[in-house]
Amino acid sequence: MSQCLKRVESKQSGREFVTAHIVSLAGVAFAVAALTTLLVAVLR
């Protein structure tokens, strides 16, 4: 927790943290969409 707070203190590293978080979320969403598509294709 303390490391996260230290990162938030400076704006630049805070932006980098947010960007990395958004990228990771996008990657997870893409993986979920791909798995869902594969499941639908298999079920059909």
PDB file of N, CA, C and O in Angstrom:
ATOM      1  N   MET A   1       0.829  -1.205   0.000  1.00  0.00           N
ATOM      2  CA  MET A   1       0.000   0.000   0.000  1.00  0.00           C
ATOM      3  C   MET A   1       0.863   1.254   0.000  1.00  0.00           C
ATOM      4  O   MET A   1       0.567   2.209  -0.719  1.00  0.00           O
ATOM      5  N   SER A   2       1.925   1.262   0.798  1.00  0.00           N
ATOM      6  CA  SER A   2       2.772   2.449   0.883  1.00  0.00           C
ATOM      7  C   SER A   2       3.420   2.749  -0.467  1.00  0.00           C
ATOM      8  O   SER A   2       3.596   3.913  -0.827  1.00  0.00           O
ATOM      9  N   GLN A   3       3.774   1.707  -1.211  1.00  0.00           N
ATOM     10  CA  GLN A   3       4.388   1.921  -2.528  1.00  0.00           C
ATOM     11  C   GLN A   3       3.390   2.593  -3.463  1.00  0.00           C
ATOM     12  O   GLN A   3       3.759   3.493  -4.218  1.00  0.00           O
ATOM     13  N   CYS A   4       2.128   2.167  -3.421  1.00  0.00           N
ATOM     14  CA  CYS A   4       1.102   2.772  -4.270  1.00  0.00           C
ATOM     15  C   CYS A   4       0.928   4.241  -3.906  1.00  0.00           C
ATOM     16  O   CYS A   4       0.818   5.092  -4.789  1.00  0.00           O
ATOM     17  N   LEU A   5       0.903   4.548  -2.588  1.00  0.00           N
ATOM     18  CA  LEU A   5       0.744   5.935  -2.163  1.00  0.00           C
ATOM     19  C   LEU A   5       1.918   6.778  -2.630  1.00  0.00           C
ATOM     20  O   LEU A   5       1.731   7.920  -3.050  1.00  0.00           O
ATOM     21  N   LYS A   6       3.135   6.226  -2.562  1.00  0.00           N
ATOM     22  CA  LYS A   6       4.304   6.974  -3.019  1.00  0.00           C
ATOM     23  C   LYS A   6       4.200   7.255  -4.510  1.00  0.00           C
ATOM     24  O   LYS A   6       4.574   8.335  -4.966  1.00  0.00           O
ATOM     25  N   ARG A   7       3.698   6.298  -5.265  1.00  0.00           N
ATOM     26  CA  ARG A   7       3.560   6.505  -6.710  1.00  0.00           C
ATOM     27  C   ARG A   7       2.541   7.597  -6.999  1.00  0.00           C
ATOM     28  O   ARG A   7       2.738   8.417  -7.896  1.00  0.00           O
ATOM     29  N   VAL A   8       1.451   7.606  -6.235  1.00  0.00           N
ATOM     30  CA  VAL A   8       0.399   8.594  -6.483  1.00  0.00           C
ATOM     31  C   VAL A   8       0.886  10.010  -6.185  1.00  0.00           C
ATOM     32  O   VAL A   8       0.399  10.975  -6.775  1.00  0.00           O
ATOM     33  N   GLU A   9       1.845  10.133  -5.272  1.00  0.00           N
ATOM     34  CA  GLU A   9       2.328  11.468  -4.886  1.00  0.00           C
ATOM     35  C   GLU A   9       2.861  12.242  -6.084  1.00  0.00           C
ATOM     36  O   GLU A   9       2.551  13.424  -6.232  1.00  0.00           O
ATOM     37  N   SER A  10       3.658  11.604  -6.945  1.00  0.00           N
ATOM     38  CA  SER A  10       4.179  12.324  -8.111  1.00  0.00           C
ATOM     39  C   SER A  10       3.252  12.075  -9.304  1.00  0.00           C
ATOM     40  O   SER A  10       2.852  10.939  -9.560  1.00  0.00           O
ATOM     41  N   LYS A  11       2.918  13.127 -10.020  1.00  0.00           N
ATOM     42  CA  LYS A  11       1.922  13.016 -11.087  1.00  0.00           C
ATOM     43  C   LYS A  11       2.418  12.147 -12.241  1.00  0.00           C
ATOM     44  O   LYS A  11       1.658  11.346 -12.786  1.00  0.00           O
ATOM     45  N   GLN A  12       3.691  12.302 -12.616  1.00  0.00           N
ATOM     46  CA  GLN A  12       4.184  11.582 -13.783  1.00  0.00           C
ATOM     47  C   GLN A  12       4.129  10.071 -13.555  1.00  0.00           C
ATOM     48  O   GLN A  12       3.584   9.336 -14.378  1.00  0.00           O
ATOM     49  N   SER A  13       4.696   9.608 -12.433  1.00  0.00           N
ATOM     50  CA  SER A  13       4.674   8.178 -12.154  1.00  0.00           C
ATOM     51  C   SER A  13       3.228   7.722 -11.933  1.00  0.00           C
ATOM     52  O   SER A  13       2.887   6.572 -12.208  1.00  0.00           O
ATOM     53  N   GLY A  14       2.380   8.630 -11.434  1.00  0.00           N
ATOM     54  CA  GLY A  14       0.966   8.304 -11.268  1.00  0.00           C
ATOM     55  C   GLY A  14       0.326   8.035 -12.610  1.00  0.00           C
ATOM     56  O   GLY A  14      -0.449   7.091 -12.758  1.00  0.00           O
ATOM     57  N   ARG A  15       0.651   8.870 -13.599  1.00  0.00           N
ATOM     58  CA  ARG A  15       0.119   8.653 -14.948  1.00  0.00           C
ATOM     59  C   ARG A  15       0.601   7.321 -15.497  1.00  0.00           C
ATOM     60  O   ARG A  15      -0.171   6.574 -16.098  1.00  0.00           O
ATOM     61  N   GLU A  16       1.879   7.024 -15.290  1.00  0.00           N
ATOM     62  CA  GLU A  16       2.420   5.765 -15.794  1.00  0.00           C
ATOM     63  C   GLU A  16       1.687   4.592 -15.150  1.00  0.00           C
ATOM     64  O   GLU A  16       1.381   3.605 -15.819  1.00  0.00           O
ATOM     65  N   PHE A  17       1.403   4.701 -13.838  1.00  0.00           N
ATOM     66  CA  PHE A  17       0.694   3.634 -13.131  1.00  0.00           C
ATOM     67  C   PHE A  17      -0.705   3.458 -13.708  1.00  0.00           C
ATOM     68  O   PHE A  17      -1.149   2.333 -13.935  1.00  0.00           O
ATOM     69  N   VAL A  18      -1.407   4.582 -13.947  1.00  0.00           N
ATOM     70  CA  VAL A  18      -2.761   4.516 -14.501  1.00  0.00           C
ATOM     71  C   VAL A  18      -2.729   3.919 -15.902  1.00  0.00           C
ATOM     72  O   VAL A  18      -3.573   3.092 -16.248  1.00  0.00           O
ATOM     73  N   THR A  19      -1.752   4.339 -16.709  1.00  0.00           N
ATOM     74  CA  THR A  19      -1.633   3.812 -18.065  1.00  0.00           C
ATOM     75  C   THR A  19      -1.407   2.306 -18.040  1.00  0.00           C
ATOM     76  O   THR A  19      -2.030   1.568 -18.803  1.00  0.00           O
ATOM     77  N   ALA A  20      -0.520   1.851 -17.166  1.00  0.00           N
ATOM     78  CA  ALA A  20      -0.246   0.420 -17.062  1.00  0.00           C
ATOM     79  C   ALA A  20      -1.504  -0.315 -16.616  1.00  0.00           C
ATOM     80  O   ALA A  20      -1.789  -1.410 -17.100  1.00  0.00           O
ATOM     81  N   HIS A  21      -2.260   0.284 -15.693  1.00  0.00           N
ATOM     82  CA  HIS A  21      -3.487  -0.339 -15.198  1.00  0.00           C
ATOM     83  C   HIS A  21      -4.509  -0.462 -16.329  1.00  0.00           C
ATOM     84  O   HIS A  21      -5.158  -1.499 -16.468  1.00  0.00           O
ATOM     85  N   ILE A  22      -4.652   0.590 -17.137  1.00  0.00           N
ATOM     86  CA  ILE A  22      -5.601   0.574 -18.249  1.00  0.00           C
ATOM     87  C   ILE A  22      -5.184  -0.485 -19.267  1.00  0.00           C
ATOM     88  O   ILE A  22      -6.021  -1.223 -19.787  1.00  0.00           O
ATOM     89  N   VAL A  23      -3.877  -0.552 -19.546  1.00  0.00           N
ATOM     90  CA  VAL A  23      -3.384  -1.541 -20.518  1.00  0.00           C
ATOM     91  C   VAL A  23      -3.667  -2.956 -20.021  1.00  0.00           C
ATOM     92  O   VAL A  23      -4.093  -3.815 -20.794  1.00  0.00           O
ATOM     93  N   SER A  24      -3.432  -3.198 -18.731  1.00  0.00           N
ATOM     94  CA  SER A  24      -3.673  -4.532 -18.179  1.00  0.00           C
ATOM     95  C   SER A  24      -5.162  -4.863 -18.236  1.00  0.00           C
ATOM     96  O   SER A  24      -5.534  -5.994 -18.552  1.00  0.00           O
ATOM     97  N   LEU A  25      -6.020  -3.879 -17.929  1.00  0.00           N
ATOM     98  CA  LEU A  25      -7.463  -4.111 -17.987  1.00  0.00           C
ATOM     99  C   LEU A  25      -7.895  -4.415 -19.418  1.00  0.00           C
ATOM    100  O   LEU A  25      -8.725  -5.294 -19.646  1.00  0.00           O
ATOM    101  N   ALA A  26      -7.329  -3.686 -20.382  1.00  0.00           N
ATOM    102  CA  ALA A  26      -7.658  -3.932 -21.782  1.00  0.00           C
ATOM    103  C   ALA A  26      -7.231  -5.340 -22.179  1.00  0.00           C
ATOM    104  O   ALA A  26      -7.946  -6.032 -22.903  1.00  0.00           O
ATOM    105  N   GLY A  27      -6.056  -5.760 -21.701  1.00  0.00           N
ATOM    106  CA  GLY A  27      -5.577  -7.108 -22.014  1.00  0.00           C
ATOM    107  C   GLY A  27      -6.501  -8.169 -21.441  1.00  0.00           C
ATOM    108  O   GLY A  27      -6.804  -9.160 -22.106  1.00  0.00           O
ATOM    109  N   VAL A  28      -6.951  -7.962 -20.202  1.00  0.00           N
ATOM    110  CA  VAL A  28      -7.872  -8.919 -19.577  1.00  0.00           C
ATOM    111  C   VAL A  28      -9.191  -8.953 -20.344  1.00  0.00           C
ATOM    112  O   VAL A  28      -9.732 -10.027 -20.603  1.00  0.00           O
ATOM    113  N   ALA A  29      -9.705  -7.786 -20.705  1.00  0.00           N
ATOM    114  CA  ALA A  29     -10.968  -7.725 -21.446  1.00  0.00           C
ATOM    115  C   ALA A  29     -10.835  -8.442 -22.789  1.00  0.00           C
ATOM    116  O   ALA A  29     -11.740  -9.166 -23.204  1.00  0.00           O
ATOM    117  N   PHE A  30      -9.695  -8.235 -23.471  1.00  0.00           N
ATOM    118  CA  PHE A  30      -9.467  -8.898 -24.756  1.00  0.00           C
ATOM    119  C   PHE A  30      -9.415 -10.408 -24.584  1.00  0.00           C
ATOM    120  O   PHE A  30      -9.983 -11.148 -25.387  1.00  0.00           O
ATOM    121  N   ALA A  31      -8.728 -10.870 -23.528  1.00  0.00           N
ATOM    122  CA  ALA A  31      -8.626 -12.312 -23.269  1.00  0.00           C
ATOM    123  C   ALA A  31     -10.005 -12.892 -22.990  1.00  0.00           C
ATOM    124  O   ALA A  31     -10.338 -13.964 -23.495  1.00  0.00           O
ATOM    125  N   VAL A  32     -10.808 -12.198 -22.194  1.00  0.00           N
ATOM    126  CA  VAL A  32     -12.157 -12.678 -21.884  1.00  0.00           C
ATOM    127  C   VAL A  32     -13.001 -12.740 -23.157  1.00  0.00           C
ATOM    128  O   VAL A  32     -13.738 -13.703 -23.370  1.00  0.00           O
ATOM    129  N   ALA A  33     -12.895 -11.720 -23.996  1.00  0.00           N
ATOM    130  CA  ALA A  33     -13.663 -11.710 -25.243  1.00  0.00           C
ATOM    131  C   ALA A  33     -13.242 -12.868 -26.141  1.00  0.00           C
ATOM    132  O   ALA A  33     -14.089 -13.523 -26.749  1.00  0.00           O
ATOM    133  N   ALA A  34     -11.934 -13.122 -26.226  1.00  0.00           N
ATOM    134  CA  ALA A  34     -11.439 -14.223 -27.061  1.00  0.00           C
ATOM    135  C   ALA A  34     -11.938 -15.557 -26.522  1.00  0.00           C
ATOM    136  O   ALA A  34     -12.383 -16.408 -27.291  1.00  0.00           O
ATOM    137  N   LEU A  35     -11.866 -15.747 -25.198  1.00  0.00           N
ATOM    138  CA  LEU A  35     -12.338 -17.003 -24.609  1.00  0.00           C
ATOM    139  C   LEU A  35     -13.835 -17.172 -24.843  1.00  0.00           C
ATOM    140  O   LEU A  35     -14.291 -18.273 -25.151  1.00  0.00           O
ATOM    141  N   THR A  36     -14.605 -16.094 -24.702  1.00  0.00           N
ATOM    142  CA  THR A  36     -16.055 -16.161 -24.922  1.00  0.00           C
ATOM    143  C   THR A  36     -16.347 -16.547 -26.367  1.00  0.00           C
ATOM    144  O   THR A  36     -17.215 -17.378 -26.634  1.00  0.00           O
ATOM    145  N   THR A  37     -15.609 -15.932 -27.304  1.00  0.00           N
ATOM    146  CA  THR A  37     -15.799 -16.255 -28.717  1.00  0.00           C
ATOM    147  C   THR A  37     -15.499 -17.726 -28.975  1.00  0.00           C
ATOM    148  O   THR A  37     -16.240 -18.397 -29.693  1.00  0.00           O
ATOM    149  N   LEU A  38     -14.410 -18.231 -28.389  1.00  0.00           N
ATOM    150  CA  LEU A  38     -14.059 -19.641 -28.569  1.00  0.00           C
ATOM    151  C   LEU A  38     -15.139 -20.542 -27.981  1.00  0.00           C
ATOM    152  O   LEU A  38     -15.506 -21.545 -28.593  1.00  0.00           O
ATOM    153  N   LEU A  39     -15.651 -20.199 -26.806  1.00  0.00           N
ATOM    154  CA  LEU A  39     -16.702 -21.005 -26.179  1.00  0.00           C
ATOM    155  C   LEU A  39     -17.954 -21.033 -27.053  1.00  0.00           C
ATOM    156  O   LEU A  39     -18.559 -22.087 -27.246  1.00  0.00           O
ATOM    157  N   VAL A  40     -18.336 -19.878 -27.576  1.00  0.00           N
ATOM    158  CA  VAL A  40     -19.524 -19.810 -28.436  1.00  0.00           C
ATOM    159  C   VAL A  40     -19.308 -20.663 -29.682  1.00  0.00           C
ATOM    160  O   VAL A  40     -20.212 -21.381 -30.108  1.00  0.00           O
ATOM    161  N   ALA A  41     -18.113 -20.587 -30.268  1.00  0.00           N
ATOM    162  CA  ALA A  41     -17.822 -21.366 -31.471  1.00  0.00           C
ATOM    163  C   ALA A  41     -17.875 -22.860 -31.161  1.00  0.00           C
ATOM    164  O   ALA A  41     -18.376 -23.646 -31.965  1.00  0.00           O
ATOM    165  N   VAL A  42     -17.357 -23.253 -29.992  1.00  0.00           N
ATOM    166  CA  VAL A  42     -17.351 -24.680 -29.626  1.00  0.00           C
ATOM    167  C   VAL A  42     -18.773 -25.159 -29.352  1.00  0.00           C
ATOM    168  O   VAL A  42     -19.142 -26.262 -29.756  1.00  0.00           O
ATOM    169  N   LEU A  43     -19.575 -24.339 -28.665  1.00  0.00           N
ATOM    170  CA  LEU A  43     -20.940 -24.748 -28.316  1.00  0.00           C
ATOM    171  C   LEU A  43     -21.805 -24.866 -29.571  1.00  0.00           C
ATOM    172  O   LEU A  43     -22.708 -25.701 -29.625  1.00  0.00           O
ATOM    173  N   ARG A  44     -21.536 -24.048 -30.564  1.00  0.00           N
ATOM    174  CA  ARG A  44     -22.310 -24.159 -31.795  1.00  0.00           C
ATOM    175  C   ARG A  44     -21.839 -25.372 -32.579  1.00  0.00           C
ATOM    176  O   ARG A  44     -22.363 -25.652 -33.657  1.00  0.00           O
TER     177      ARG A  44
END
